[in-house]
Amino acid sequence: MPDAPSAAAPLIVIDLQTGMFDGRFDPPIHDADTIAERARALIDWARRSGRKVAFIRHDGPAGDPLAPGASGWPVWPPLGQADDEPTFGKAVGNAFSNAALGRWVAAQGAKDVVLIGAQTDFCVAATVKGAFAEGLGVTVVSDAHSTLDSQEEKAPAIIARLNEAFEKQGARLATTAALMED
């Protein structure tokens, strides 16, 4: 894998929805304010560098805080999604389960993607695997994804463990600061 994502690699923002930040139904994701700040900086970086940005929105079942139309369902407004930046819905972890995402990435001429978002141990991990299954290279922004504590493990430990696993699977890891220097 090259040292940096290709110039065509779009930024895929996974499940950074209102329900991950507002604390109405579940606590916010770990380090939510910092994750939102880094996501916003990366979205700006992508736009400045001519990369496309796509948002992934989890469509939970009826009654779930992330169910279509529920208060937690929208993309987190402070991220500043532009009108021309698509949103791809999904009902399972892997964002590439929505075939339209794969077609959109291919239409960008991209052979790789840059991933950020939530939750590290669920949808981010599943999307890393899904991108590889699509034959794409993957850059995971190691400090721009997050999750909630589990009963067995605190969120920082989950994030560190999964970053190591992503690298072992063949993903390139980069910090927000390092990517923005490229």
N, C-alpha and C positions, 0 to 999 in steps of 0.2 A: 504494500500500500504506500502511496506517495507520502511525503512529509506533511502535506497540507491538502485540504479538500480542493477539488478542481474548481475552476472559476464558474463552472455551470452548476455545481452542487447546490441545490436549494436547501434552505433552512426549513425543517419540519418541526413545528411547535405542537407537542403532543399533550392534549388534555389539560392545558392551563386554562381551566374554566372557573367561573365564579365560585363554584362549590369547593374548589381547592384552596381558596383564599379567604372567603367571608366568615368561616367559622360558625355558620348557622346550624349545620347538621353534624358536622365532624370538625375536629380541630383543623386549622389550616395545615397545609403541608409543612414539613420541617423547613425553617428559615425562609418562610414564604415571602417576606419583604425583599430579601436579598435575591431570591430566585426571580421574582417579578422584575427587579431592577436589572439583573443580568439578562433576562429574556428580552427586555426592552432594548438594552444596549446591543444585543445580538441581532435583533430585528432591524435596528438602525444600521448596524454594520452590513447586514445582508443587502439592504436597500442601497447603501452607498457603494457597495462593491458590485452592484448590478445583478445580484442573485435574486431569485424568486423566493417568496415566503409562502408557506401553506400552513394552515392551522388544522389540527385534528380535534374533533369534539366527540367525546364518549357519549353515546346515546343509551343511558341506563333504562332499565325496565320501569313500567308504571309504578309510581310511588317512590322511586329513587330520587335523591336530590339532583342527580345528573340526567333524569328522564327528560326527553324533549318537552320544552315548555316550562319545566320547573325552574325555580329561581337560581339554582346552581348550574344549570345547563349552558348558558351563554359563555363564549370565550370571554375571559377576564377583560373588561373594558379598558383598564389602564394600560394594557399591552398596545393599544392603538392600532388594531388591525385595520389595514387600508381596504377600501371598497373593492379593489382589484385583486386582493389576496384571498384565495379560495379557502373554504372550510370543507373538510371531508369528514362525514360522520362515520361512526363505527359502533358496533354493539359487542365486540370482543376486544381483547388486548391489542392484537396486531393491527396497526393502522393500514397495512397493506392488504388486509382482508377486504377493504373497499377497493375494488379493482380500478376505480377512477383515479385513485392516488397514484398507482403505478403508471397509468397512462399519462397523467399530468407530469410526473417526474420524467418519463421518456420524452415527452413533448418539449421539455426544457433542454434536451440533448445531454442530460446528466447521466453519468455512470456511477455517481455516488451521491450521498445525502449527508446533511449535518442534522443531528437530532438533539433536541432539548425537551424538557417537560416533566410530566408526572404520570403515573407513579413509577419510580425507578424499578421496583421489583415486580411490577405488573405490566402496564402498557408500554413503558419504555423498553423493558427487556424483551417483550414480545415483538415490538416493532424492530428492534435490532435484528432479531432472528428473521423476521419477515423481510427486511431489506436484503439480508444475505440470501434468502431464498429467491428473491427477485434478481439476484446476480449483481447487486449494487455494492459498492464500497460504502463503508459507514464511518463517520466521525461522530463520536459522542462527546458533547461538551461536558467534561467531567464535573464541573461546578455549577451547571445550569439544569440539573434535574434533581428531583426530590421525591420524598414519599412521607408516609406517616410511620410512627413507631408501630411495631407489631408486639404481640405478647412476649415473644422470645428475644427481640432485638430492637435497639433504638435506631432511629432513622439514620444518623450519621454512619453507624456500622453497616447498615444495609447498603447505603450509597457507596461506601468504600469497597465493600465486598463485591457489589455488582460492577463497579468500575473495573476492578481486577478481572472479573469474569468477562466483561465486554472485550477487554484487551486480549484475553486468552482466546476468545472466539474470532479474533482478527480485526476488531474495530480499532481505529485510531482514536486515542484520547487526546483532547486538547482543552485547556482552560479557556475561559472567556477572554482573558487578557491576551493570551498567546494567539488566539484566532484573530482578534482585532488588530494585532500587529502585522499579520500576514497581508 
